[in-house]
């Protein structure tokens, strides 16, 4: 006889590679989150709490972890660098919201991206979409910084890409040491940005808010 809890996991040992639909993911997460709330002695009959498991599940699947779905990788439209621009292209203060993969609490910050165009340039809003996509999954800041640079290097067919992320980690500010003032900065430089003059130009510009 199959128990109700076994049915809530919509894949089996017979077909372990089958990907779940979003509906199946949402149902399973809601089931298990409800169990967590019960363990914490929360009253699931309370009007304010009774729908929380489904709200959390929907938020996880459709919003804050949508970057786990590779079908949602941004479609990056590129344009010819017909005017032969040779300077740094820099977009600063790109809003970043992610989730720490160690404690599943938010990382909140800003990303600053620079690159030297070769034959192609990318629309500025696409840089925001790239940051958003790679942020929407459980992350550590160092890995996120590298993923953004690697993706742009591939898309723009250039090594000349840099990214700095400045962020606050709620796993530091709301638990443990509870330091609400500290920020973490990570930087990844490639190509021309490994040369001190270009690196310094990027660093100086990144600091000019």
N, C-alpha and C positions, 0 to 999 in steps of 0.2 A: 504493500500500500504506500502510495506517495503522499508525503505530508504537504501541507500548504506552504511551508517555508521552502521546501525543495522546488515547488512549482514556480516560486517567485524568481528563481534564477533561470532565465530563458535560454539557456544553452546546456548541453549535456556532454558527458564523456564520449558519446557517440559522434558528436560533431563539435569539437572544441574550437574549431577555427571559424565558425560562423560568426559574422559580425552582428551585433545587436542593432535593432532599430532604435531610434530615439525614444519611441514609446516604451519599448522594453527596458531601456536604460532608466528612463524616468520612473517606471513602475518599481523596478528593483531597488533603486536608490531610495525612493519614498518608503518602501517597506523597511529597509535597514535603518534609515534615519528615524523612523518611528520607534524602532527597537532601542536606538540610542537614547531617545527622549524618555522612553519608559524607564531605562536603566538609571537615568538622572532624576527619576521621580517627578517628572513633569506631568501635569494633568492634561491628557490629550482630549478630554471632554470640554476643556476651556475654549470658549469661542475664539480667543486670540491665538490659540495653539493648535487647534484641531486640523487646520489645513497647512500647517507649517511643513510637514514632511513632503507634501507634493510641491509646495512653493520652492523649497530648497532643491528638490530633485530637478524641477524645471529650470531653475537658475543655473545649476551645475551643467546640465546638458546643453541648454540653448544659449547660455550667456557666458559665464565666467570660465568654462572649460571648452568652448567651441573651437579653440585652437588645436584640440586633439583630433579634430576631423580634418584630414588632409584635403578633402574636397573643397574646403573653404580657404585654401591658400589664395592670397590676393592675386588677381589677374593684373599683372603689371604692364601697363601700356607704356611703350618707350617711343621717344621721338628722336629723329636725326639731329645731331649736334651741327646743324647746317651753318650756324654762325661761328663755328669754331671757337667756342668759349673754352678758355684754358684755366680759369681760376677755380677755387674751391666752391662747391655748391654745398651750403650748410643750412640745415633746418634745425632749429633749437626748440627746446621746451615742448616736445611732443609728449602729451599726457600718457602716462603708463599706469595701468592697474593690473597686477598679477597676483598669484597666490603662491606663497612659500611652500615648496614641496616637503619641507621638514615638519611643519606644524599646521599647514592648511589655513593660514591667516594671511591677510593682504600684504602686498608690497605696493607702495604708492610712490610714484616719482615722475621723473622727466627723462626723456631720451634726446640726445643731440647727435645728429647724423651728418657726416660730411663725405663728399666724394669728389674726385676729379673725373669729369666726363671725358670719354674717348669718342667713340662714334655715336653713343646713345646718351640721352638724358631721360629722367623719369619725372612724371608729374608729381609735384610736391605732396599732394594729398595721399599719393601712393606710399610715401614714406610713413605717414601716420598709420595707414592700413597694415603695413608690414609690422610695425611695432605692436599694433593691436593684436594681430594674429598670433605672433610668437609669445605674447604676454598671456594669452587666454589658455593657459594650461598650468599645471603645477610646475614651478620654476625655481631655479636659483639664479641670482642676478648675474653671476659670471657666465653661466651657460647662455642665458638670454642675450647678453651682449655679443657673444661669439656667433650665435645663430643669426642675428640681424645682419652682421657683417658678412658672414658666409653667403647668406641668401642674396644680398645685394651684389656681391662680387660675381656670383653666377649670373644673375639677371642682367647686369650692366656690362658683363664681359670685361671687367677691369679688376686689378688688384688694389686700386687706389681708393680704399674705403676706410672710414673710421666711425666709431660709435662710442659715446660716453653715456653712461646711465647714472643718474643721481637719484637715490631712492631711500625712503624710510621703510623699515620692516616692522610690522606690528608684532612679530614674534620677539622683537627686542623691546618695543615700547609698551606693550600691554601685558607681557609675561616676563618671567626670568628677572633680568636686571631692571626692567621697567624704565629704560632710558628713553625719554620722549624727545630728546633733542638731537640724537645722533643720526647722521645720514651715512649711507654707503655709496661710494663712487667706484665704478668699474669702467675700464677703457680697453678697447681692442683697436689696434692700428695695423694697417696692411699697406703694402706698396709704398707709394710716395710718403705716406704718413709715418713711416718708420724713420724718415730723414728728419733731423732735429728742427730744421727751419719750418717745414710744413707741419710737423707735430706741434711746435710752439704756436704757430699761427692758429691752428685749430683749437688748441687749449685756451689761448687768449680770447678768441672769439666766443668759445663756449661759455666763458665766464662773464661775458658782457650781456647780462639780462636786461 
